Amino acid sequence: MSAPPFTLVGLDHVVLLVDDMQTALAFYRGVLGCADGYSYPALGMEQLWCGAALIVLWDITHPGAAGAVPPVAGGRNVDHLCIATGPFAPAALRDHLAARGVAIEREAVHGGARGIGHSFYFRDPFGNLLEVKGPAEYPDGRG
């Protein structure tokens, strides 16, 4: 089989499910020293800078997080893992995943630790949601 149509560059962000946004923000800001990043109030989501990556806090008590709420109390706490890559052609990545029997759940262009770029979401064989995110296509506003 051929190699993937991208190069790995590291982790972009991790999404943590929380049920008290103010407590979560106080912890990640005050204890870890994370700086404010992107904010998605319609989703109940706040992103905080952790070095060059983001920690994303998603408040499952917010109506915008309905799809992230674990089906069973005490269920999962991590929504997905985002893997940063080098540049890729979206069509080549679609073909690469299809050839390996991997179903794409979603494509999006949105913000991450390196700015706004193209993402593909799919699951590993164990049901974990992975996001492969290309480099920034648009500036992210950080100097």
N, C-alpha and C positions, 0 to 999 in steps of 0.2 A: 504494500500500500504506500501511497505517496504521503509526504509530510504535510502537516497543516499549512494552510495558506497565510500564516502569520507567524511572528516570533513572540515568545513570552517575554514580558518585561516586569511582571510582578503583580501584586494584588492592588486593585484600585479601591475597593471599599467592601465593607461587610455591613449587613443590615441586621440590627438587633431589635427584637420585639420587646416593647415595654408597655406597662399599663399605668404609668404616671410620668408624663413627660417632664414636668418641672423637677421632680426628684432625679430623673435620669440626666437632665441637662446639668443640674447642680453637681452631680457626681462626676460626669465626664469633663466638665469645665474645671471644677474645683479640685478634684483629686488627681486627674490625669493632666490637666492643663490644656485640654483641647480648645481650639478656637472655633468660633461660629463659621459655618460654611453655608451651603444652600439651604433654603427653607421652602417647604411645600405645605403650606397651611391647609390646602384643600384635601390633602392626604393624611394630615396629622403626622407629618414627617419632618424631622430636623437632621441636618448633616453637620458634623463637626470634624474639623481637621485634626488628624492624628499623624503628625509628620507630613509625609507626602501623600498619605492615603486618607480616606474618610471613614469615620464610624457613623453610620446612619441609624438614627433612633426612630422607630415607627410605633406610634402609640395605638395599640389595638383597641383602646376604648373610643377612638375617634371613628366616626362613620366612614371616613375615607380609607380606613384600613380593613374594611370588611373581608377582603380577599386574603388578608394576612393572618387573620385570627385562627389559632390552632383549633382543629376540630374537637379536641379533647383537652380539658383543663390539665395543665402540666405537660402539654405537648411540646412541639418544637419551639425553640427560641431564636434560631437564626433563620431568616427568610431566604437569603441566597448569598453566594460567594461570587464576587466579581473579579475576574482575571484580566489584567491589563495586557494588551498585545501591541505589537508594532502595526503598521498600516496593513490593511487587507482590502480586497475587493469583495463587497458583499455577495456578489454572485458566486465567486469562488468558494466562499465560506458555506453558502447554501449547498453547493454541489458536494463539498467535502463532508458535511454532516449527513447529507442524504445518502452518500455512498457508504456510510458507516451505520446506516439505519437509525440515526439520531433525529428525532422530531424537534423542530424549532417551535417553541411555545409562543415566542413573541420577538419582534424586532422593534427597536426604538432608537431614537436619537435624543439623548438627554445628558444632564450633567453628571460628572464624576470627579475624582481627584485630579484628573489631568485636563478637565474642561468638558465641553459638550461634544460628544461623538457618537458613533454608531455602535449599537449593542445587539447581541443575539442572546436569547435565553433558551436553555434546554436543560434536561435532567440527566444526571449520571445514572448508572444502573441501579442505584440504591434509592432513587427518588429525590436526591438533593438537587436543588435548583442552582444552576451555574449561569453566570453571565460572562460572555466574552466581549470585552469592550476595546474598541480601537482607540487610537490617539485622538486628541482634540481636533475637531473640524472647525470649531468656532471658539473665540476667546471666552475665558471663564470669568473675566473681570478681576482676577488676582494679578497684582503687579509683579 
